[in-house]
Amino acid sequence: MKVMVVGGGGREHAIIKKIKENPSVTEIFALPGNGGMANDATLVNIGAKDIPAIVEFAKNNAIDFAVVAPDDPLVLGAVDALEEAGIPCFGPRANAAIIEGSKVFSKNLMKKYGIPTAAYEVFTDMEAALSYLEEAPTPIVIKADGLALGKGVIIAETREEARDAVKGMMADKMFGKSGDQIVIEEFLTGPEVSVLAFTDGKTVCPMVSSMDHKRALDNDEGLNTGGMGTVAPNPYYTEEVAKSCMEEIFLPTINAMNAEGRPFKGCLYFGLMITPKGVKVIEYNCRFGDPETQVVLPLLESDLLEIMQAVAEERLDELDIKWKKGHACCVIMASQGYPASYQKGFKLDIPEEIAGDVYVAGAAFKDGVLVTNGGRVLGVTSVEESLEKAIAASYAKVEKISFENAFWRKDIGQRALKAGEKK
């Protein structure tokens, strides 16, 4: 069986490694992938947003199943195009991917169907937004409507910061057209939880919960990043919280999308906050999160490809998805200076004995040598019986990997450990 995975980061590497476990898979192609995946997939130099070329490749190479992993191609309609060409596919069609593609859409959906989220207002006019800020309490959250590489959300501590954020998005176009509309919403407090869920538009199967670490530096300081590490499961996500999420958020979201004529099939990501007034949705993503995938999929006992096929064929209710007991920790190794400016092109050395636990996000071959080629270079994951052991094992592996300018947070999982102790 030939499988094609669209995308090129650590998330895609984790998906590819899991799909490889299926004995019927004969070949996996990564479009475009990155140099660090070369031992696990055949790299194809086609960009993730080049939908005509992706479809052409799938047809010419008799691809049996495709996985579209990143947000951009999903929002642009890659799944629609592949399915129309007769290629079975995992991922939502464009009219469902809008749940991430437009924050205005998702906020209005939640309001219409009574799904708990932060109070908000939508603005298309900058002066109206600035006027609204004069009376609004701080801190306050400013969000660009469209996709912005995970960086389109600014938490403004002061009114001045809020004004700068609005002007940056709407006048200076710091996120391009994504800032033509903005959402201004109340600032919520409480522990954050990420929950990925398989859904075929009818059945919802939540995966193991996880805790992301977004800030670049220890103690949750520094700039927001695409994620510096994750642990799973999240200690704040108790059975009681999970039950209320299924009843008040997960199923209502799927039902709302169906009612809107936008059935969602694929992986739906719920970014949640456990507030003093209950669990609320911070954001939806229309795909696997990164780096959450790098701790969630290693805990999956069932066959990933079989699940993805069941989702595509709308028979998810037939499966009994099993998860490993234990804990996972992923530590991201990044290039010094990330998420601002950083250098790349440094030789990357990953010892063979730990390569199976390394998910490469930014690497390329230069003169036959693997070199760094991104801000987040790779993630190192360990699965152990306890969170403490998983953290220690991941950091021990980090010490064995070398590239110039490497940096990583030293406190991944510490917040989860403290939360676990309090229970």
Helices and strands as residue ranges (DSSP letters): E 2-7, H 10-19, E 27-32, G 35-37, E 42-43, H 51-60, E 65-68, H 71-76, H 78-84, E 89-90, H 94-101, H 103-113, E 120-123, H 126-133, E 140-144, E 153-156, H 159-170, G 176-179, E 182-186, E 192-199, E 204-206, E 211-212, E 215-217, G 218-220, E 221-224, E 229-232, H 239-245, I 246-250, H 251-259, E 266-275, E 278-285, H 293-296, G 297-299, H 304-312, G 316-318, E 327-335, G 352-357, E 358-360, E 363-366, E 369-372, E 376-384, H 387-398, E 406-407, H 414-422
